[in-house]
Amino acid sequence: MGMSPFFFTTKYDQTLLLGRRARNASELAEGIAEIPAMSVYYHTHHFLEQHHFLSPEPPNDFAYWATNVLNDDLLGEQLSSIDVIQCQTIEQIRELLLRVLDPYLAAAKHLADCPQGEDFHFMSCRTFTLPTPYSASSLDEFCVALEKVSVSSLYYHMFDARLRPELGRNDFTIWFRDNSYKELAEALQNLDPYTYTLEGLRKTIVKLVRKYDRP
């Protein structure tokens, strides 16, 4: 019996400026506590797609701003160490960010403002999805298609998928599982996608799938 088809989708994001800024760590924490969930997701994930060629794992926007604008290496390191892959909801990401910021602020004797004009601007995004010409009805066809789709398509299925009903699972894992490739599904689910560039992630997934491919 053949596999049910997998249809590759791609996407593009429209960036939205929320009109809210932060000048210091206190205002950053206040903003994180109140911004919409998609803004939290945007600031902890879009860096991965825009800088997909960077390795090792790039920091989130909050960590980048704390390190490079506030010149606070300690805060930046703490914010960048948050393990996003362990979070199954955006609210869990928000909670972990505040768990770093709240004790930091409680212990701080002085909060430095950022240089003029370098405020943190809270943003969000609206995602639009589009079909691609690629689909797969076997593991071999999946690998061939995955090697051809754009990094935006890979990002959509591996990262944006975690916002959809089966929280914490990427689209490929769900497809493998639903087609009785349970070991492959588990192996991919246990893979940490945040430790790869997107091109590195593509190659790693193809290699993993080839290992489980069978006539």
PyRosetta script that sets phi, psi and omega in degrees:
from pyrosetta import init, pose_from_sequence

init()
pose = pose_from_sequence("MGMSPFFFTTKYDQTLLLGRRARNASELAEGIAEIPAMSVYYHTHHFLEQHHFLSPEPPNDFAYWATNVLNDDLLGEQLSSIDVIQCQTIEQIRELLLRVLDPYLAAAKHLADCPQGEDFHFMSCRTFTLPTPYSASSLDEFCVALEKVSVSSLYYHMFDARLRPELGRNDFTIWFRDNSYKELAEALQNLDPYTYTLEGLRKTIVKLVRKYDRP")
pose.set_psi(1, 132.1)
pose.set_omega(1, -178.8)
pose.set_phi(2, -76.2)
pose.set_psi(2, 167.8)
pose.set_omega(2, 179.5)
pose.set_phi(3, -83.3)
pose.set_psi(3, 148.8)
pose.set_omega(3, 172.0)
pose.set_phi(4, -64.4)
pose.set_psi(4, 145.1)
pose.set_omega(4, -174.4)
pose.set_phi(5, -70.0)
pose.set_psi(5, 145.1)
pose.set_omega(5, 172.2)
pose.set_phi(6, -108.6)
pose.set_psi(6, 126.3)
pose.set_omega(6, -179.1)
pose.set_phi(7, -106.0)
pose.set_psi(7, 120.7)
pose.set_omega(7, -179.9)
pose.set_phi(8, -77.0)
pose.set_psi(8, 135.2)
pose.set_omega(8, 179.7)
pose.set_phi(9, -118.0)
pose.set_psi(9, 149.6)
pose.set_omega(9, 172.9)
pose.set_phi(10, -121.7)
pose.set_psi(10, 176.8)
pose.set_omega(10, -176.2)
pose.set_phi(11, -154.4)
pose.set_psi(11, 162.4)
pose.set_omega(11, 166.9)
pose.set_phi(12, -138.8)
pose.set_psi(12, 149.6)
pose.set_omega(12, -175.1)
pose.set_phi(13, -110.4)
pose.set_psi(13, 136.5)
pose.set_omega(13, 171.8)
pose.set_phi(14, -99.9)
pose.set_psi(14, 115.3)
pose.set_omega(14, -178.4)
pose.set_phi(15, -76.3)
pose.set_psi(15, 135.4)
pose.set_omega(15, -179.0)
pose.set_phi(16, -118.3)
pose.set_psi(16, 128.4)
pose.set_omega(16, 176.1)
pose.set_phi(17, -90.4)
pose.set_psi(17, 123.1)
pose.set_omega(17, -174.0)
pose.set_phi(18, -82.9)
pose.set_psi(18, -12.3)
pose.set_omega(18, -179.7)
pose.set_phi(19, 78.6)
pose.set_psi(19, 18.6)
pose.set_omega(19, 178.7)
pose.set_phi(20, -120.6)
pose.set_psi(20, 140.2)
pose.set_omega(20, -177.9)
pose.set_phi(21, -129.3)
pose.set_psi(21, 164.2)
pose.set_omega(21, 173.0)
pose.set_phi(22, -133.2)
pose.set_psi(22, 136.5)
pose.set_omega(22, 178.0)
pose.set_phi(23, -104.0)
pose.set_psi(23, -17.8)
pose.set_omega(23, -177.7)
pose.set_phi(24, -150.4)
pose.set_psi(24, 180.0)
pose.set_omega(24, -175.4)
pose.set_phi(25, -64.9)
pose.set_psi(25, -32.2)
pose.set_omega(25, 179.2)
pose.set_phi(26, -66.0)
pose.set_psi(26, -45.4)
pose.set_omega(26, 179.0)
pose.set_phi(27, -69.3)
pose.set_psi(27, -29.7)
pose.set_omega(27, 175.8)
pose.set_phi(28, -64.0)
pose.set_psi(28, -45.5)
pose.set_omega(28, 179.7)
pose.set_phi(29, -63.8)
pose.set_psi(29, -42.2)
pose.set_omega(29, 178.6)
pose.set_phi(30, -61.0)
pose.set_psi(30, -41.2)
pose.set_omega(30, 179.7)
pose.set_phi(31, -65.8)
pose.set_psi(31, -45.8)
pose.set_omega(31, -179.2)
pose.set_phi(32, -60.1)
pose.set_psi(32, -36.1)
pose.set_omega(32, -179.2)
pose.set_phi(33, -68.8)
pose.set_psi(33, -24.2)
pose.set_omega(33, -170.4)
pose.set_phi(34, -115.4)
pose.set_psi(34, -17.5)
pose.set_omega(34, -176.5)
pose.set_phi(35, -68.9)
pose.set_psi(35, 157.5)
pose.set_omega(35, 177.5)
pose.set_phi(36, -61.7)
pose.set_psi(36, 157.8)
pose.set_omega(36, -178.3)
pose.set_phi(37, -58.3)
pose.set_psi(37, -38.9)
pose.set_omega(37, -179.0)
pose.set_phi(38, -65.2)
pose.set_psi(38, -25.5)
pose.set_omega(38, 176.0)
pose.set_phi(39, -71.1)
pose.set_psi(39, -41.0)
pose.set_omega(39, 175.3)
pose.set_phi(40, -59.9)
pose.set_psi(40, -45.7)
pose.set_omega(40, 179.8)
pose.set_phi(41, -62.6)
pose.set_psi(41, -43.8)
pose.set_omega(41, -179.0)
pose.set_phi(42, -58.0)
pose.set_psi(42, -48.0)
pose.set_omega(42, -174.8)
pose.set_phi(43, -75.4)
pose.set_psi(43, -13.9)
pose.set_omega(43, 178.3)
pose.set_phi(44, -106.5)
pose.set_psi(44, -3.4)
pose.set_omega(44, -176.4)
pose.set_phi(45, -131.0)
pose.set_psi(45, -32.3)
pose.set_omega(45, -171.9)
pose.set_phi(46, -63.7)
pose.set_psi(46, -27.0)
pose.set_omega(46, 179.2)
pose.set_phi(47, -58.6)
pose.set_psi(47, -35.2)
pose.set_omega(47, -179.4)
pose.set_phi(48, -62.2)
pose.set_psi(48, -39.5)
pose.set_omega(48, -177.6)
pose.set_phi(49, -79.9)
pose.set_psi(49, -42.8)
pose.set_omega(49, -177.2)
pose.set_phi(50, -68.5)
pose.set_psi(50, -28.5)
pose.set_omega(50, -177.8)
pose.set_phi(51, -121.3)
pose.set_psi(51, 46.0)
pose.set_omega(51, -173.2)
pose.set_phi(52, -65.4)
pose.set_psi(52, -12.9)
pose.set_omega(52, -178.9)
pose.set_phi(53, -88.7)
pose.set_psi(53, -7.4)
pose.set_omega(53, -176.4)
pose.set_phi(54, -82.8)
pose.set_psi(54, 146.5)
pose.set_omega(54, 174.9)
pose.set_phi(55, -152.7)
pose.set_psi(55, 138.3)
pose.set_omega(55, 5.5)
pose.set_phi(56, -75.1)
pose.set_psi(56, -167.8)
pose.set_omega(56, -176.4)
pose.set_phi(57, -48.4)
pose.set_psi(57, 126.1)
pose.set_omega(57, 177.6)
pose.set_phi(58, -75.0)
pose.set_psi(58, 158.6)
pose.set_omega(58, 179.7)
pose.set_phi(59, -78.2)
pose.set_psi(59, 168.2)
pose.set_omega(59, 170.8)
pose.set_phi(60, -78.0)
pose.set_psi(60, 169.1)
pose.set_omega(60, -176.2)
pose.set_phi(61, -61.5)
pose.set_psi(61, -36.9)
pose.set_omega(61, -179.2)
pose.set_phi(62, -64.1)
pose.set_psi(62, -44.2)
pose.set_omega(62, 178.8)
pose.set_phi(63, -65.4)
pose.set_psi(63, -41.2)
pose.set_omega(63, -179.9)
pose.set_phi(64, -61.5)
pose.set_psi(64, -44.1)
pose.set_omega(64, -178.8)
pose.set_phi(65, -67.4)
pose.set_psi(65, -43.1)
pose.set_omega(65, 179.8)
pose.set_phi(66, -61.1)
pose.set_psi(66, -40.5)
pose.set_omega(66, -177.0)
pose.set_phi(67, -76.3)
pose.set_psi(67, -47.8)
pose.set_omega(67, -169.1)
pose.set_phi(68, -94.9)
pose.set_psi(68, -18.6)
pose.set_omega(68, 179.5)
pose.set_phi(69, -108.8)
pose.set_psi(69, -48.9)
pose.set_omega(69, 177.4)
pose.set_phi(70, -79.2)
pose.set_psi(70, -12.7)
pose.set_omega(70, -177.4)
pose.set_phi(71, 57.0)
pose.set_psi(71, 37.5)
pose.set_omega(71, 179.5)
pose.set_phi(72, -110.3)
pose.set_psi(72, 90.4)
pose.set_omega(72, -176.4)
pose.set_phi(73, -64.4)
pose.set_psi(73, -36.3)
pose.set_omega(73, -178.4)
pose.set_phi(74, -64.3)
pose.set_psi(74, -49.9)
pose.set_omega(74, 179.9)
pose.set_phi(75, -63.8)
pose.set_psi(75, -42.2)
pose.set_omega(75, 179.3)
pose.set_phi(76, -60.3)
pose.set_psi(76, -41.6)
pose.set_omega(76, 179.8)
pose.set_phi(77, -65.9)
pose.set_psi(77, -41.0)
pose.set_omega(77, -180.0)
pose.set_phi(78, -65.8)
pose.set_psi(78, -40.1)
pose.set_omega(78, -180.0)
pose.set_phi(79, -70.6)
pose.set_psi(79, -35.5)
pose.set_omega(79, -178.9)
pose.set_phi(80, -76.5)
pose.set_psi(80, -16.4)
pose.set_omega(80, -178.0)
pose.set_phi(81, -84.7)
pose.set_psi(81, -4.1)
pose.set_omega(81, 179.9)
pose.set_phi(82, -63.3)
pose.set_psi(82, 127.6)
pose.set_omega(82, -175.7)
pose.set_phi(83, -87.7)
pose.set_psi(83, 89.3)
pose.set_omega(83, -174.8)
pose.set_phi(84, -63.1)
pose.set_psi(84, -33.2)
pose.set_omega(84, -175.5)
pose.set_phi(85, -65.4)
pose.set_psi(85, -21.1)
pose.set_omega(85, 178.3)
pose.set_phi(86, -79.5)
pose.set_psi(86, -8.8)
pose.set_omega(86, -178.2)
pose.set_phi(87, -91.0)
pose.set_psi(87, 131.9)
pose.set_omega(87, 178.5)
pose.set_phi(88, -102.6)
pose.set_psi(88, -4.0)
pose.set_omega(88, 174.2)
pose.set_phi(89, -140.7)
pose.set_psi(89, 159.3)
pose.set_omega(89, 176.9)
pose.set_phi(90, -66.5)
pose.set_psi(90, -33.5)
pose.set_omega(90, -179.7)
pose.set_phi(91, -63.3)
pose.set_psi(91, -31.1)
pose.set_omega(91, 175.6)
pose.set_phi(92, -67.2)
pose.set_psi(92, -37.0)
pose.set_omega(92, 176.2)
pose.set_phi(93, -63.8)
pose.set_psi(93, -45.5)
pose.set_omega(93, 178.8)
pose.set_phi(94, -57.8)
pose.set_psi(94, -44.9)
pose.set_omega(94, -179.0)
pose.set_phi(95, -61.4)
pose.set_psi(95, -41.9)
pose.set_omega(95, -179.9)
pose.set_phi(96, -66.8)
pose.set_psi(96, -38.0)
pose.set_omega(96, 177.1)
pose.set_phi(97, -61.4)
pose.set_psi(97, -43.8)
pose.set_omega(97, -178.7)
pose.set_phi(98, -72.2)
pose.set_psi(98, -27.6)
pose.set_omega(98, 175.5)
pose.set_phi(99, -65.9)
pose.set_psi(99, -26.2)
pose.set_omega(99, 174.8)
pose.set_phi(100, -80.6)
pose.set_psi(100, -46.8)
pose.set_omega(100, -172.3)
pose.set_phi(101, -73.5)
pose.set_psi(101, -38.9)
pose.set_omega(101, -174.7)
pose.set_phi(102, -61.9)
pose.set_psi(102, -51.0)
pose.set_omega(102, 178.0)
pose.set_phi(103, -67.9)
pose.set_psi(103, -31.4)
pose.set_omega(103, 176.7)
pose.set_phi(104, -61.2)
pose.set_psi(104, -45.5)
pose.set_omega(104, -179.4)
pose.set_phi(105, -68.7)
pose.set_psi(105, -36.5)
pose.set_omega(105, -180.0)
pose.set_phi(106, -64.3)
pose.set_psi(106, -31.7)
pose.set_omega(106, -177.7)
pose.set_phi(107, -91.8)
pose.set_psi(107, -14.3)
pose.set_omega(107, -174.4)
pose.set_phi(108, -73.3)
pose.set_psi(108, 133.8)
pose.set_omega(108, 176.8)
pose.set_phi(109, -91.0)
pose.set_psi(109, -25.9)
pose.set_omega(109, 179.6)
pose.set_phi(110, -149.5)
pose.set_psi(110, 134.6)
pose.set_omega(110, 178.0)
pose.set_phi(111, -110.2)
pose.set_psi(111, 119.9)
pose.set_omega(111, 180.0)
pose.set_phi(112, -82.1)
pose.set_psi(112, 136.9)
pose.set_omega(112, 172.1)
pose.set_phi(113, -81.0)
pose.set_psi(113, 153.3)
pose.set_omega(113, 177.7)
pose.set_phi(114, -72.1)
pose.set_psi(114, 160.9)
pose.set_omega(114, 174.8)
pose.set_phi(115, -58.7)
pose.set_psi(115, 151.9)
pose.set_omega(115, -178.9)
pose.set_phi(116, -57.7)
pose.set_psi(116, 132.9)
pose.set_omega(116, 178.6)
pose.set_phi(117, 87.0)
pose.set_psi(117, -0.6)
pose.set_omega(117, -179.2)
pose.set_phi(118, -115.8)
pose.set_psi(118, 29.9)
pose.set_omega(118, 177.0)
pose.set_phi(119, -58.4)
pose.set_psi(119, 153.9)
pose.set_omega(119, 172.1)
pose.set_phi(120, -81.3)
pose.set_psi(120, 123.6)
pose.set_omega(120, 179.0)
pose.set_phi(121, -100.9)
pose.set_psi(121, 118.5)
pose.set_omega(121, 178.2)
pose.set_phi(122, -75.2)
pose.set_psi(122, 129.7)
pose.set_omega(122, -177.9)
pose.set_phi(123, -129.0)
pose.set_psi(123, 168.3)
pose.set_omega(123, 173.8)
pose.set_phi(124, -143.7)
pose.set_psi(124, -170.8)
pose.set_omega(124, 178.9)
pose.set_phi(125, -153.5)
pose.set_psi(125, 155.7)
pose.set_omega(125, 172.7)
pose.set_phi(126, -116.2)
pose.set_psi(126, 126.3)
pose.set_omega(126, -175.0)
pose.set_phi(127, -100.6)
pose.set_psi(127, 133.0)
pose.set_omega(127, 175.8)
pose.set_phi(128, -115.5)
pose.set_psi(128, 131.3)
pose.set_omega(128, -177.7)
pose.set_phi(129, -107.2)
pose.set_psi(129, 148.8)
pose.set_omega(129, -179.7)
pose.set_phi(130, -138.6)
pose.set_psi(130, 144.1)
pose.set_omega(130, 175.6)
pose.set_phi(131, -71.9)
pose.set_psi(131, 154.1)
pose.set_omega(131, 173.5)
pose.set_phi(132, -112.6)
pose.set_psi(132, 168.3)
pose.set_omega(132, 177.1)
pose.set_phi(133, -78.0)
pose.set_psi(133, 2.8)
pose.set_omega(133, -172.3)
pose.set_phi(134, -101.8)
pose.set_psi(134, 137.8)
pose.set_omega(134, 174.8)
pose.set_phi(135, -148.2)
pose.set_psi(135, 169.2)
pose.set_omega(135, -178.7)
pose.set_phi(136, -147.6)
pose.set_psi(136, 139.0)
pose.set_omega(136, 175.5)
pose.set_phi(137, -123.8)
pose.set_psi(137, 12.4)
pose.set_omega(137, 176.0)
pose.set_phi(138, -155.3)
pose.set_psi(138, 165.6)
pose.set_omega(138, 178.9)
pose.set_phi(139, -65.0)
pose.set_psi(139, -36.8)
pose.set_omega(139, 178.7)
pose.set_phi(140, -64.4)
pose.set_psi(140, -45.8)
pose.set_omega(140, 178.0)
pose.set_phi(141, -63.1)
pose.set_psi(141, -34.3)
pose.set_omega(141, 177.7)
pose.set_phi(142, -61.5)
pose.set_psi(142, -46.7)
pose.set_omega(142, -179.7)
pose.set_phi(143, -63.2)
pose.set_psi(143, -42.3)
pose.set_omega(143, 179.2)
pose.set_phi(144, -61.3)
pose.set_psi(144, -45.1)
pose.set_omega(144, -179.2)
pose.set_phi(145, -67.8)
pose.set_psi(145, -42.1)
pose.set_omega(145, -178.1)
pose.set_phi(146, -62.0)
pose.set_psi(146, -31.4)
pose.set_omega(146, 178.6)
pose.set_phi(147, -73.8)
pose.set_psi(147, -13.1)
pose.set_omega(147, -177.0)
pose.set_phi(148, -105.4)
pose.set_psi(148, -27.9)
pose.set_omega(148, -175.1)
pose.set_phi(149, -68.8)
pose.set_psi(149, 161.2)
pose.set_omega(149, -179.9)
pose.set_phi(150, -74.3)
pose.set_psi(150, 164.4)
pose.set_omega(150, 176.6)
pose.set_phi(151, -65.8)
pose.set_psi(151, -25.5)
pose.set_omega(151, 176.7)
pose.set_phi(152, -64.8)
pose.set_psi(152, -38.5)
pose.set_omega(152, 177.1)
pose.set_phi(153, -67.6)
pose.set_psi(153, -44.7)
pose.set_omega(153, 177.3)
pose.set_phi(154, -59.2)
pose.set_psi(154, -45.1)
pose.set_omega(154, 180.0)
pose.set_phi(155, -60.7)
pose.set_psi(155, -43.8)
pose.set_omega(155, -178.7)
pose.set_phi(156, -58.8)
pose.set_psi(156, -46.6)
pose.set_omega(156, -175.6)
pose.set_phi(157, -77.6)
pose.set_psi(157, -26.4)
pose.set_omega(157, -177.4)
pose.set_phi(158, -95.8)
pose.set_psi(158, -32.6)
pose.set_omega(158, -174.7)
pose.set_phi(159, -112.0)
pose.set_psi(159, -53.8)
pose.set_omega(159, 179.1)
pose.set_phi(160, -61.0)
pose.set_psi(160, -28.5)
pose.set_omega(160, -179.1)
pose.set_phi(161, -58.2)
pose.set_psi(161, -26.6)
pose.set_omega(161, -176.2)
pose.set_phi(162, -69.6)
pose.set_psi(162, -9.6)
pose.set_omega(162, 176.9)
pose.set_phi(163, -89.1)
pose.set_psi(163, -13.7)
pose.set_omega(163, -174.6)
pose.set_phi(164, -85.3)
pose.set_psi(164, 178.6)
pose.set_omega(164, -166.5)
pose.set_phi(165, -47.8)
pose.set_psi(165, -42.5)
pose.set_omega(165, 178.9)
pose.set_phi(166, -85.6)
pose.set_psi(166, 74.8)
pose.set_omega(166, -172.9)
pose.set_phi(167, -55.6)
pose.set_psi(167, 134.9)
pose.set_omega(167, 178.1)
pose.set_phi(168, 91.4)
pose.set_psi(168, -6.3)
pose.set_omega(168, -178.6)
pose.set_phi(169, -114.9)
pose.set_psi(169, 139.5)
pose.set_omega(169, 176.7)
pose.set_phi(170, -86.8)
pose.set_psi(170, 162.7)
pose.set_omega(170, -175.5)
pose.set_phi(171, -63.7)
pose.set_psi(171, -35.1)
pose.set_omega(171, -179.0)
pose.set_phi(172, -66.1)
pose.set_psi(172, -43.7)
pose.set_omega(172, 177.9)
pose.set_phi(173, -57.8)
pose.set_psi(173, -44.6)
pose.set_omega(173, -179.1)
pose.set_phi(174, -63.6)
pose.set_psi(174, -41.2)
pose.set_omega(174, -179.9)
pose.set_phi(175, -65.7)
pose.set_psi(175, -44.8)
pose.set_omega(175, 177.9)
pose.set_phi(176, -60.1)
pose.set_psi(176, -46.7)
pose.set_omega(176, -178.8)
pose.set_phi(177, -61.5)
pose.set_psi(177, -45.6)
pose.set_omega(177, -177.4)
pose.set_phi(178, -67.9)
pose.set_psi(178, -17.3)
pose.set_omega(178, 177.9)
pose.set_phi(179, -106.8)
pose.set_psi(179, 23.9)
pose.set_omega(179, 171.6)
pose.set_phi(180, 71.0)
pose.set_psi(180, 17.6)
pose.set_omega(180, 171.7)
pose.set_phi(181, -97.6)
pose.set_psi(181, 67.8)
pose.set_omega(181, -172.2)
pose.set_phi(182, -68.2)
pose.set_psi(182, -38.8)
pose.set_omega(182, 179.5)
pose.set_phi(183, -66.2)
pose.set_psi(183, -40.6)
pose.set_omega(183, 177.4)
pose.set_phi(184, -65.0)
pose.set_psi(184, -43.0)
pose.set_omega(184, 178.3)
pose.set_phi(185, -59.0)
pose.set_psi(185, -43.6)
pose.set_omega(185, -179.4)
pose.set_phi(186, -67.2)
pose.set_psi(186, -40.1)
pose.set_omega(186, -179.7)
pose.set_phi(187, -63.7)
pose.set_psi(187, -41.8)
pose.set_omega(187, 179.1)
pose.set_phi(188, -70.6)
pose.set_psi(188, -38.6)
pose.set_omega(188, 179.0)
pose.set_phi(189, -63.1)
pose.set_psi(189, -32.1)
pose.set_omega(189, -179.5)
pose.set_phi(190, -81.7)
pose.set_psi(190, -7.2)
pose.set_omega(190, 178.4)
pose.set_phi(191, -76.9)
pose.set_psi(191, 133.0)
pose.set_omega(191, 178.5)
pose.set_phi(192, -89.4)
pose.set_psi(192, 102.6)
pose.set_omega(192, -175.2)
pose.set_phi(193, -71.0)
pose.set_psi(193, -16.5)
pose.set_omega(193, -176.8)
pose.set_phi(194, -77.1)
pose.set_psi(194, -8.7)
pose.set_omega(194, -178.5)
pose.set_phi(195, -96.3)
pose.set_psi(195, 7.3)
pose.set_omega(195, 179.8)
pose.set_phi(196, -122.4)
pose.set_psi(196, 154.6)
pose.set_omega(196, 161.8)
pose.set_phi(197, -70.4)
pose.set_psi(197, 163.7)
pose.set_omega(197, -179.8)
pose.set_phi(198, -63.9)
pose.set_psi(198, -37.8)
pose.set_omega(198, 177.4)
pose.set_phi(199, -68.0)
pose.set_psi(199, -37.4)
pose.set_omega(199, 175.9)
pose.set_phi(200, -65.5)
pose.set_psi(200, -37.3)
pose.set_omega(200, 178.4)
pose.set_phi(201, -65.9)
pose.set_psi(201, -41.5)
pose.set_omega(201, 178.3)
pose.set_phi(202, -56.9)
pose.set_psi(202, -50.0)
pose.set_omega(202, -178.7)
pose.set_phi(203, -63.5)
pose.set_psi(203, -38.6)
pose.set_omega(203, -179.2)
pose.set_phi(204, -66.3)
pose.set_psi(204, -41.6)
pose.set_omega(204, 179.3)
pose.set_phi(205, -65.4)
pose.set_psi(205, -44.1)
pose.set_omega(205, 178.9)
pose.set_phi(206, -59.5)
pose.set_psi(206, -45.4)
pose.set_omega(206, 179.7)
pose.set_phi(207, -61.7)
pose.set_psi(207, -40.6)
pose.set_omega(207, 179.7)
pose.set_phi(208, -65.3)
pose.set_psi(208, -44.7)
pose.set_omega(208, -178.4)
pose.set_phi(209, -65.9)
pose.set_psi(209, -41.1)
pose.set_omega(209, 178.6)
pose.set_phi(210, -58.1)
pose.set_psi(210, -32.6)
pose.set_omega(210, -179.8)
pose.set_phi(211, -63.8)
pose.set_psi(211, -33.3)
pose.set_omega(211, -176.4)
pose.set_phi(212, -99.5)
pose.set_psi(212, -6.3)
pose.set_omega(212, -178.1)
pose.set_phi(213, -65.6)
pose.set_psi(213, 141.9)
pose.set_omega(213, 177.9)
pose.set_phi(214, -148.3)
pose.set_psi(214, 154.2)
pose.set_omega(214, -178.3)
pose.set_phi(215, -57.7)
pose.dump_pdb("model.pdb")
